Amino acid sequence: MQSDYDNNWGIDICANATNPPTGSLGVGFKTITMYLTGTPGAAELRVVVHRRGDADDVWYCATFSSGNAVAPAALNTKCWDLSGTALTEADVRTIDRVGIQVPSSSTAITLNNLCITRILFGT
């Protein structure tokens, strides 16, 4: 069975970069490291970011695992095949949302207490 990503792309757990949510990071960073608890631990996970001013359906993503740093340049609007647009160093300051995505799969994925426990931006 093939996944139907147009109608079932998975789930996102995200946080706004500022409070109120109308702002953005406003600073640069060299890496983003996210720490998770719960499951799925072995399924493919993606770190996702959104830039202030982009349409709600434009996100940058990269495959990652809990505790492993991801460089902003690794984030791409089509991270599953890297045919999209990569995030640039100048884009980092405009990030307004950050989170994780569990993409859909042709096999069942069980979620249990999946939580972002820590987000670190390395400078």
C-alpha positions in Angstrom: 0.0 0.0 0.0 1.3 3.5 -0.8 0.8 6.4 1.5 -1.6 9.2 0.5 0.4 12.3 1.5 -2.1 14.7 -0.1 -4.9 13.6 2.3 -3.0 12.1 5.2 0.5 13.7 5.6 0.9 12.9 9.4 0.8 15.0 12.5 2.6 18.1 13.8 3.4 19.2 17.3 4.5 22.8 17.2 5.3 25.8 19.3 5.3 29.5 18.5 8.7 31.2 18.6 7.3 34.2 20.6 4.5 35.2 22.8 2.4 36.8 21.4 2.7 34.5 18.3 3.1 37.4 15.9 6.9 37.6 16.2 9.8 35.6 15.1 13.1 34.4 16.6 14.9 37.6 15.6 18.3 35.9 16.1 20.4 33.5 14.1 21.5 30.0 15.2 23.8 27.3 13.7 21.9 24.2 14.9 18.5 23.1 16.3 18.3 20.2 18.7 15.0 18.8 19.9 14.5 16.3 22.7 11.4 14.1 22.8 9.8 11.6 25.1 7.2 9.0 24.3 6.7 7.0 21.1 7.1 6.6 18.1 10.8 6.5 18.9 11.9 4.5 15.9 9.6 6.0 13.2 10.9 8.6 10.9 10.5 12.0 12.5 11.0 15.5 11.1 11.9 18.8 12.6 9.8 21.5 11.0 10.0 25.3 11.0 7.8 28.0 9.5 8.9 31.5 8.4 6.9 34.5 9.4 5.1 35.8 6.3 5.0 32.4 4.5 1.7 30.8 3.7 0.5 28.3 6.4 1.2 25.4 4.1 4.9 26.3 3.5 7.2 24.6 6.0 10.8 23.6 6.0 11.7 20.2 7.3 14.5 17.7 7.9 14.6 14.1 9.2 16.0 13.9 12.7 16.0 11.9 15.9 15.7 13.1 19.4 18.9 14.7 20.7 20.6 15.1 17.3 21.5 18.6 16.1 20.2 19.7 12.7 21.7 22.6 10.8 19.3 25.2 9.3 20.7 24.6 5.8 19.4 20.9 6.1 15.8 22.2 6.3 14.0 22.0 2.9 10.4 22.7 1.8 10.5 19.1 0.4 12.7 17.2 2.9 11.5 13.8 1.7 13.4 14.2 -1.6 15.3 17.6 -1.2 13.7 18.9 -4.4 12.3 22.0 -2.7 13.9 25.2 -1.4 16.5 25.1 1.4 16.4 27.4 4.4 19.0 30.1 4.2 21.0 31.7 7.0 19.1 34.9 6.5 15.8 33.0 6.9 16.6 31.8 10.4 15.8 35.1 12.1 12.2 34.9 10.5 11.3 31.6 12.0 8.0 32.0 13.9 7.0 28.3 14.6 9.1 25.2 15.3 8.1 21.6 16.0 8.1 18.0 15.0 6.2 16.0 12.4 5.4 12.4 12.3 4.8 11.7 8.6 2.3 9.1 7.5 3.4 5.7 6.5 2.0 2.6 4.7 2.1 0.8 8.1 0.3 1.8 11.3 2.2 4.2 13.6 1.3 4.2 17.3 1.7 7.5 19.2 2.0 7.3 23.0 2.8 10.4 25.1 4.8 12.0 22.3 6.1 15.3 23.8 8.7 17.9 23.0 10.7 18.3 26.2 13.4 20.6 25.1 14.4 22.8 22.1 17.9 24.1 21.9 19.1 26.6 19.4 23.0 26.4 19.1 24.9 29.6 18.2 
